[in-house]
Amino acid sequence: MKGDLLRKELGIFTFGDLLEHFPIRHVDKTKVDTIASLTHNNEYAQVAGKITSMEVLGEKRGKRLVVTLQDGTGEIELIWFQGMSWMQKALQVGQQYLVFGRLSFYMGHPQIAHPEIETFTAQKVGGKNFLEPVYPSTEKLKTRGLNGRSIGKLTYALLQLLSEKDLPENLPDHIIKQYKFISRFDAYRHIHFPPTEKHYAHAVRRLKFEELFYAQLRLGLIKSTRHRFSRGSVFGQVGDLFNTFYERYLPFALTGAQKKALREIRKDAGSGRQMNRLLQGDVGSGKTIVALMLMLIAADNGFQSVMMAPTEILARQHFNSVTGLLKDMPVCVKMLTGSSVTKERKAVLKACEDGSLNILIGTHAVIEDNVVFKNLGLAVVDEQHKFGVAQRAQLWKKNTIPPHVLVMTATPIPRTLALTAYGDLDYSVIDELPPGRQPINTVHRSESTRPQVMGFIKEEIKKGRQAYVVYPLIEESSKMDFENLMKGYEEVKSFFPEPKYWISMVHGKQTAAQKETNMQRFVKGDTQIMVSTTVIEVGVDVPNASVMLIESAEKFGLSQLHQLRGRVGRGAEKSFCILLTGPKISNDARERLKIMVATNDGFKIAEKDLEIRGPGDIEGTKQSGLLNFKLANIVQDKVILEAARDAAALILDNDADLGMAENLPVKNYLARQKGKTVWSKIS
């Protein structure tokens, strides 16, 4: 019965699962507090005394069991809201008990809700040679007598039955010696029942390294297998299309970072193995031009390319940008989206199949089964975190030899996150902006300064510039969001009355055609102000727009604020981002706004975002399945992660098949673990 509960409530199926149900903290249980000595400074308390009364109070949801315990110096209330009848049967008035739990005070009186409780004898306290673990449990388990202390007893009993041979080493000797690790057996003993805090620290360091080392090793094995065995189309020559574009039509000189990324990508595409590369760079760093040059190399070698974007707006922007750059060149570029009309769609599908089309740009419509290519050699996926793994995998099936995959993101990824979530991809970074782009001046203003903010926007419009006003979007269909936007639109109109000023509005309730019309009015300069929800986060390129006003900026995440800010600063003129907030904002929000004002560097912002929100919340990483570590934290354990990655890389460089005697512990451990973990390829 208790076994079933452990399985259902905590996912503990095996002895191994129990060993890896790690304590959340340790408490020195050799000390018993007197009730009179308890203060607000005590987070936890352990007291011993006699139960003097026990009664059920309240009704319905307010029903609770209240037990009074006295120790000669005072009394404390013990309270249960669940499992009351079970506890009433288990406890006796007049009996001595040892009680442990989180302390709180009500009307100045100490109390513990749902404490750990057991009958008391003097032998219960003292004589222990370890700090007692506190385990995560659930209310259901506690009411069945399986609280944190009971789980501790089970774990202690299990460890008494185990020896070193039951927990064999899974790290090579040279790594254990290099990092002065304790044995694996001692690490498991001391993470549960450490004699001292120092023993606990050594155990945690060893097990965190192990966790990160195997994550890196598995990713490395996926990557090295792909490098050795996955065939890819060979882009063997740089031909006329690439050279003509580079020499005659390239609108600006490439930055050093763009050239480096292009070299890395060209080397991959010419190797005869399938490329699987992440290209990350800040907003406006020039990723699209790098992707376009690779598509021209593909065409030079007789291959077709496809570029997939998450929204119709972004797909159209890419299409307009690419066709504009290639307008004087013999390259056939077509677009395919969900709203493509039947006649146009048929022409595109025919051109894909007969090979007359060189580049197809579109939304997820490009991965539909009826889109058949004659010879697809390259798939470029933009803003990859907006696509699921299964959607991207559809592109692989579009040719007998899987096409090269270039995944692009404008949300810079901190190195620690890239190593962990994207370790099975090769990746290139464009970490410098093209010359001539000025940093955007970002300021934080409160609601009380709205008239001055609007006055500033008027001055910019007077100079011939344009402005965005963006409202938060919680849900695309949310009635409240829509009402807030309409209210905001009316407020903007009150500051900028027609016909002196013209305003475009874009939101999720409009049809694709309405959105497009309103966007185009702003792009052409027919309107000076664009009022919008976050649908314009990506995909609008208006060099003349110099002001981005973000309403209720405290409601946005850091990466979203940075993406929105990237909509301005695309021309030669000085640009501004104004973060407007209400009078009361949380400390977290204040921290985000402070960073935005302090830097334009997307990589610094991403690091801070990772710090504030933690890895589990970062957009797009959850699908990797690689961030659910039991102990390690990729922000706090950056040093251990780097060491684990280097150790794993060194082993795979020298022994990709793990055939050497010194790597036998690693090979054996992987064999024992096979099938226990899902490691998804991210491509």
ZAMARGU-4260 file (C-alpha; in steps of 0.2 Angstrom, whole numbers, plus 5000, padded with zeros to 4 digits):
<rodrens>
0) 5000/5000/5000 | 5014/5012/5005 | 5024/5007/4990 | 5009/5012/4979 | 5008/5029/4987
5) 5027/5032/4985 | 5025/5028/4966 | 5010/5039/4964 | 5015/5054/4974 | 5034/5055/4972
10) 5037/5044/4957 | 5048/5032/4968 | 5047/5015/4959 | 5064/5007/4963 | 5078/5007/4977
15) 5088/5018/4964 | 5073/5031/4964 | 5073/5031/4983 | 5092/5035/4983 | 5089/5049/4971
20) 5075/5057/4981 | 5087/5069/4989 | 5084/5079/5005 | 5080/5097/5003 | 5089/5102/5018
25) 5097/5095/5034 | 5093/5099/5052 | 5103/5095/5068 | 5090/5085/5077 | 5101/5082/5092
30) 5094/5098/5099 | 5077/5100/5107 | 5071/5117/5110 | 5061/5123/5125 | 5044/5130/5120
35) 5048/5146/5130 | 5064/5149/5119 | 5055/5149/5102 | 5055/5165/5093 | 5051/5172/5075
40) 5070/5168/5071 | 5067/5149/5072 | 5062/5143/5055 | 5060/5125/5061 | 5058/5119/5079
45) 5060/5102/5088 | 5051/5101/5105 | 5047/5087/5117 | 5032/5087/5128 | 5015/5080/5134
50) 4999/5081/5124 | 4986/5090/5136 | 4972/5092/5125 | 4965/5087/5107 | 4949/5094/5099
55) 4942/5096/5081 | 4937/5115/5078 | 4928/5124/5064 | 4917/5117/5050 | 4918/5112/5032
60) 4934/5120/5024 | 4939/5128/5041 | 4939/5111/5050 | 4955/5107/5059 | 4962/5096/5073
65) 4971/5106/5086 | 4982/5098/5099 | 4991/5107/5113 | 5008/5101/5119 | 5016/5107/5135
70) 5034/5105/5140 | 5035/5113/5157 | 5041/5130/5150 | 5026/5134/5139 | 5013/5126/5127
75) 5013/5125/5108 | 4998/5121/5096 | 5000/5107/5083 | 4987/5108/5069 | 4981/5096/5056
80) 4969/5101/5041 | 4970/5084/5033 | 4971/5066/5039 | 4962/5072/5056 | 4953/5056/5060
85) 4969/5046/5057 | 4979/5057/5068 | 4966/5057/5082 | 4967/5038/5082 | 4986/5038/5082
90) 4989/5051/5096 | 4984/5050/5115 | 4981/5064/5128 | 4994/5062/5142 | 5007/5054/5131
95) 5025/5061/5128 | 5029/5065/5110 | 5044/5072/5100 | 5038/5085/5087 | 5047/5093/5073
100) 5041/5105/5060 | 5040/5123/5052 | 5036/5136/5066 | 5024/5150/5064 | 5015/5161/5076
105) 4997/5166/5078 | 4992/5180/5090 | 5009/5178/5098 | 5007/5159/5101 | 5019/5147/5093
110) 5011/5133/5082 | 5016/5120/5069 | 5005/5114/5055 | 5006/5096/5050 | 5022/5092/5061
115) 5032/5076/5061 | 5028/5067/5077 | 5033/5052/5086 | 5032/5045/5104 | 5046/5052/5115
120) 5060/5043/5125 | 5076/5051/5131 | 5085/5039/5119 | 5077/5047/5104 | 5088/5062/5105
125) 5107/5063/5105 | 5119/5050/5100 | 5117/5053/5081 | 5132/5055/5071 | 5124/5064/5056
130) 5113/5079/5052 | 5095/5073/5049 | 5088/5075/5031 | 5072/5084/5028 | 5064/5076/5012
135) 5051/5083/5001 | 5034/5074/5004 | 5016/5077/5000 | 5001/5080/5011 | 4993/5063/5006
140) 5009/5054/5011 | 5010/5063/5028 | 4992/5058/5032 | 4997/5040/5029 | 5012/5041/5040
145) 5025/5043/5026 | 5032/5060/5031 | 5049/5066/5028 | 5056/5057/5043 | 5048/5041/5038
150) 5056/5042/5020 | 5072/5046/5029 | 5071/5029/5039 | 5067/5020/5023 | 5083/5028/5015
155) 5094/5024/5030 | 5088/5006/5030 | 5092/5004/5012 | 5110/5012/5014 | 5114/4999/5028
160) 5110/4985/5015 | 5121/4993/5002 | 5140/4991/4999 | 5153/4999/4987 | 5149/4985/4974
165) 5131/4990/4973 | 5136/5008/4968 | 5151/5005/4957 | 5161/5020/4950 | 5154/5028/4934
170) 5168/5041/4932 | 5186/5036/4926 | 5200/5036/4939 | 5209/5051/4931 | 5193/5062/4933
175) 5191/5057/4951 | 5209/5061/4955 | 5209/5077/4945 | 5194/5084/4954 | 5198/5075/4971
180) 5180/5068/4971 | 5174/5056/4985 | 5168/5039/4980 | 5151/5037/4972 | 5146/5026/4987
185) 5151/5039/5000 | 5143/5053/4989 | 5126/5044/4991 | 5128/5041/5010 | 5134/5058/5014
190) 5121/5067/5003 | 5107/5059/5014 | 5116/5057/5031 | 5131/5068/5032 | 5142/5068/5048
195) 5146/5086/5045 | 5141/5100/5033 | 5158/5098/5024 | 5154/5080/5020 | 5138/5086/5013
200) 5146/5099/5002 | 5159/5085/4995 | 5144/5074/4991 | 5134/5087/4982 | 5149/5093/4972
205) 5153/5075/4966 | 5134/5071/4961 | 5131/5088/4953 | 5147/5085/4942 | 5141/5067/4938
210) 5124/5073/4933 | 5131/5087/4921 | 5145/5076/4915 | 5132/5063/4908 | 5121/5076/4901
215) 5136/5083/4891 | 5142/5065/4887 | 5126/5060/4880 | 5124/5076/4869 | 5142/5073/4863
220) 5138/5055/4858 | 5123/5061/4848 | 5134/5075/4840 | 5149/5063/4836 | 5137/5049/4829
225) 5129/5062/4818 | 5147/5069/4813 | 5153/5051/4809 | 5138/5043/4801 | 5125/5055/4794
230) 5127/5058/4776 | 5124/5076/4769 | 5123/5085/4753 | 5140/5091/4748 | 5140/5110/4744
235) 5157/5108/4735 | 5159/5124/4726 | 5157/5143/4728 | 5150/5148/4711 | 5143/5162/4701
240) 5128/5166/4711 | 5137/5168/4727 | 5152/5178/4720 | 5141/5189/4710 | 5130/5193/4725
245) 5146/5196/4736 | 5155/5207/4724 | 5140/5217/4717 | 5124/5216/4727 | 5130/5214/4745
250) 5123/5230/4753 | 5136/5232/4767 | 5153/5224/4772 | 5151/5209/4782 | 5156/5210/4801
255) 5170/5199/4807 | 5157/5189/4817 | 5147/5186/4801 | 5162/5181/4791 | 5167/5168/4805
260) 5150/5161/4805 | 5149/5159/4786 | 5166/5150/4786 | 5160/5138/4800 | 5144/5135/4790
265) 5153/5133/4773 | 5165/5120/4781 | 5150/5110/4788 | 5140/5110/4771 | 5155/5105/4761
270) 5160/5090/4773 | 5148/5077/4766 | 5140/5076/4783 | 5123/5083/4787 | 5125/5100/4795
275) 5115/5104/4811 | 5120/5121/4817 | 5112/5134/4828 | 5116/5152/4822 | 5112/5164/4836
280) 5114/5183/4836 | 5107/5198/4843 | 5092/5208/4835 | 5099/5216/4819 | 5116/5207/4819
285) 5113/5201/4801 | 5109/5182/4803 | 5097/5183/4788 | 5111/5189/4776 | 5122/5174/4782
290) 5108/5162/4778 | 5105/5170/4761 | 5123/5168/4756 | 5122/5150/4761 | 5106/5148/4751
295) 5116/5155/4736 | 5130/5142/4738 | 5116/5128/4739 | 5109/5135/4722 | 5127/5136/4715
300) 5128/5117/4719 | 5111/5113/4711 | 5101/5112/4727 | 5085/5120/4733 | 5083/5129/4750
305) 5068/5132/4761 | 5067/5145/4775 | 5053/5143/4788 | 5047/5157/4799 | 5034/5156/4813
310) 5023/5170/4808 | 5016/5176/4791 | 5022/5193/4795 | 5040/5187/4798 | 5039/5176/4782
315) 5034/5191/4772 | 5048/5202/4779 | 5061/5188/4774 | 5053/5187/4757 | 5053/5205/4754
320) 5071/5207/4761 | 5077/5192/4750 | 5068/5197/4734 | 5074/5215/4736 | 5092/5209/4738
325) 5091/5197/4723 | 5080/5207/4711 | 5094/5209/4698 | 5100/5190/4699 | 5093/5175/4691
330) 5087/5167/4707 | 5069/5161/4708 | 5061/5165/4725 | 5043/5161/4730 | 5033/5162/4746
335) 5020/5150/4753 | 5009/5153/4769 | 4992/5147/4775 | 4984/5162/4766 | 4992/5159/4749
340) 4978/5158/4736 | 4975/5142/4727 | 4982/5148/4710 | 4998/5155/4718 | 5000/5139/4729
345) 4999/5128/4713 | 5012/5138/4704 | 5024/5137/4720 | 5021/5118/4722 | 5025/5115/4703
350) 5041/5125/4704 | 5046/5116/4720 | 5044/5099/4711 | 5051/5103/4694 | 5066/5111/4702
355) 5064/5129/4694 | 5062/5136/4711 | 5078/5140/4720 | 5072/5147/4737 | 5055/5144/4746
360) 5051/5156/4760 | 5036/5153/4771 | 5027/5148/4787 | 5024/5130/4793 | 5014/5128/4777
365) 5031/5123/4769 | 5032/5107/4779 | 5015/5100/4773 | 5015/5083/4764 | 5010/5091/4747
370) 5026/5102/4746 | 5038/5091/4736 | 5055/5097/4732 | 5066/5091/4717 | 5082/5092/4727
375) 5081/5101/4744 | 5098/5103/4751 | 5096/5117/4765 | 5082/5121/4777 | 5084/5137/4787
380) 5072/5138/4803 | 5070/5156/4810 | 5065/5159/4828 | 5067/5140/4831 | 5060/5141/4848
385) 5042/5144/4841 | 5042/5127/4832 | 5041/5110/4840 | 5054/5097/4837 | 5041/5087/4827
390) 5038/5101/4815 | 5056/5104/4812 | 5059/5085/4809 | 5047/5086/4795 | 5060/5095/4785
395) 5072/5081/4786 | 5060/5070/4776 | 5059/5082/4761 | 5074/5073/4753 | 5082/5056/4753
400) 5098/5063/4760 | 5092/5074/4774 | 5095/5093/4770 | 5107/5103/4780 | 5098/5112/4794
405) 5103/5130/4800 | 5093/5135/4815 | 5092/5154/4819 | 5087/5163/4834 | 5087/5182/4838
410) 5085/5178/4857 | 5103/5177/4862 | 5107/5161/4873 | 5118/5162/4888 | 5133/5150/4885
415) 5128/5139/4900 | 5111/5136/4892 | 5118/5133/4875 | 5130/5120/4882 | 5115/5111/4890
420) 5100/5113/4880 | 5109/5114/4862 | 5124/5103/4865 | 5120/5091/4851 | 5120/5106/4839
425) 5136/5114/4832 | 5133/5133/4835 | 5140/5149/4828 | 5138/5166/4837 | 5136/5183/4828
430) 5141/5194/4843 | 5144/5211/4834 | 5132/5223/4826 | 5134/5230/4808 | 5144/5247/4807
435) 5133/5262/4808 | 5120/5255/4820 | 5118/5267/4835 | 5114/5260/4852 | 5096/5263/4857
440) 5093/5275/4871 | 5082/5266/4884 | 5073/5275/4898 | 5061/5270/4912 | 5047/5282/4915
445) 5031/5280/4927 | 5013/5284/4922 | 5014/5301/4930 | 5025/5307/4916 | 5014/5301/4902
450) 5011/5319/4895 | 5030/5322/4894 | 5032/5306/4885 | 5019/5309/4873 | 5026/5327/4870
455) 5043/5319/4866 | 5035/5307/4853 | 5027/5323/4845 | 5044/5331/4844 | 5051/5315/4835
460) 5036/5314/4823 | 5039/5333/4819 | 5056/5328/4813 | 5048/5315/4801 | 5050/5300/4812
465) 5038/5286/4817 | 5034/5278/4833 | 5027/5261/4840 | 5016/5260/4856 | 5015/5242/4862
470) 5003/5235/4875 | 5005/5218/4884 | 4997/5202/4878 | 4993/5189/4890 | 4982/5178/4879
475) 4978/5181/4860 | 4960/5179/4863 | 4959/5188/4880 | 4944/5200/4881 | 4953/5210/4894
480) 4969/5212/4883 | 4958/5218/4869 | 4949/5231/4880 | 4965/5237/4887 | 4972/5239/4869
485) 4956/5248/4863 | 4957/5260/4878 | 4975/5263/4875 | 4971/5267/4857 | 4958/5280/4862
490) 4971/5287/4874 | 4984/5288/4860 | 4971/5297/4849 | 4968/5310/4862 | 4986/5315/4862
495) 4988/5313/4843 | 4971/5319/4835 | 4967/5315/4817 | 4969/5322/4804 | 4985/5330/4810
500) 4992/5312/4815 | 4987/5295/4808 | 4988/5279/4818 | 4988/5261/4813 | 4982/5247/4824
505) 4987/5229/4824 | 4980/5215/4836 | 4976/5197/4836 | 4958/5198/4833 | 4961/5205/4815
510) 4962/5194/4800 | 4979/5192/4792 | 4973/5204/4778 | 4969/5217/4790 | 4985/5215/4799
515) 4995/5216/4783 | 4986/5232/4777 | 4988/5241/4793 | 5007/5236/4794 | 5010/5241/4776
520) 5002/5258/4780 | 5015/5261/4794 | 5029/5253/4783 | 5025/5266/4769 | 5024/5280/4781
525) 5005/5284/4778 | 5003/5282/4797 | 5015/5290/4810 | 5011/5279/4825 | 5008/5260/4826
530) 4997/5254/4841 | 4999/5236/4843 | 5000/5221/4855 | 5016/5210/4854 | 5012/5203/4837
535) 5025/5215/4831 | 5038/5207/4842 | 5046/5200/4827 | 5044/5204/4809 | 5042/5223/4806
540) 5057/5232/4799 | 5054/5251/4798 | 5071/5260/4797 | 5061/5277/4800 | 5054/5272/4816
545) 5064/5280/4830 | 5053/5278/4846 | 5047/5262/4855 | 5035/5265/4869 | 5031/5250/4879
550) 5015/5251/4890 | 5015/5242/4907 | 5033/5237/4904 | 5033/5228/4921 | 5022/5214/4913
555) 5035/5209/4900 | 5049/5197/4901 | 5067/5202/4898 | 5069/5194/4881 | 5052/5201/4875
560) 5057/5218/4880 | 5073/5216/4871 | 5065/5209/4855 | 5052/5224/4855 | 5066/5237/4857
565) 5075/5229/4842 | 5061/5235/4831 | 5069/5253/4832 | 5087/5258/4829 | 5086/5251/4811
570) 5090/5267/4803 | 5104/5280/4804 | 5095/5291/4816 | 5096/5291/4835 | 5082/5279/4842
575) 5073/5278/4859 | 5064/5265/4869 | 5053/5271/4883 | 5048/5258/4897 | 5032/5265/4904
580) 5026/5257/4921 | 5012/5260/4934 | 5018/5267/4951 | 5019/5250/4960 | 5031/5237/4953
585) 5038/5221/4960 | 5057/5220/4964 | 5059/5207/4950 | 5051/5219/4937 | 5062/5233/4944
590) 5077/5222/4941 | 5072/5218/4923 | 5069/5237/4919 | 5086/5241/4927 | 5095/5229/4915
595) 5086/5236/4900 | 5091/5254/4904 | 5109/5248/4907 | 5113/5238/4892 | 5109/5235/4873
600) 5119/5219/4874 | 5107/5204/4871 | 5119/5192/4878 | 5121/5201/4895 | 5102/5202/4895
605) 5100/5184/4892 | 5112/5180/4906 | 5102/5191/4918 | 5086/5183/4912 | 5093/5166/4916
610) 5098/5172/4933 | 5081/5179/4937 | 5070/5166/4930 | 5080/5150/4931 | 5083/5138/4916
615) 5066/5130/4917 | 5057/5145/4912 | 5068/5151/4897 | 5057/5150/4882 | 5060/5136/4870
620) 5071/5125/4881 | 5058/5114/4890 | 5056/5103/4874 | 5074/5098/4876 | 5071/5087/4891
625) 5089/5091/4897 | 5086/5104/4910 | 5077/5094/4923 | 5092/5090/4934 | 5089/5083/4952
630) 5103/5093/4959 | 5113/5104/4947 | 5108/5122/4943 | 5115/5128/4927 | 5116/5146/4933
635) 5123/5143/4950 | 5134/5128/4945 | 5142/5136/4929 | 5160/5132/4935 | 5155/5113/4937
640) 5145/5113/4920 | 5161/5120/4911 | 5172/5107/4920 | 5160/5093/4916 | 5158/5098/4898
645) 5177/5099/4895 | 5179/5082/4904 | 5166/5074/4892 | 5173/5082/4877 | 5191/5076/4881
650) 5185/5058/4883 | 5175/5058/4866 | 5189/5067/4857 | 5201/5053/4862 | 5189/5038/4863
655) 5172/5041/4853 | 5167/5023/4855 | 5172/5022/4874 | 5182/5007/4870 | 5198/5011/4881
660) 5200/5002/4897 | 5200/5018/4907 | 5183/5023/4901 | 5175/5006/4905 | 5166/5013/4920
665) 5157/5026/4909 | 5153/5013/4896 | 5146/5001/4909 | 5136/5015/4917 | 5128/5021/4901
670) 5123/5002/4897 | 5115/5001/4914 | 5105/5017/4911 | 5100/5013/4894 | 5081/5017/4891
675) 5079/5027/4908 | 5081/5044/4900 | 5073/5052/4885 | 5087/5062/4875 | 5078/5072/4861
680) 5088/5078/4847 | 5085/5097/4844 | 5085/5101/4826
</rodrens>
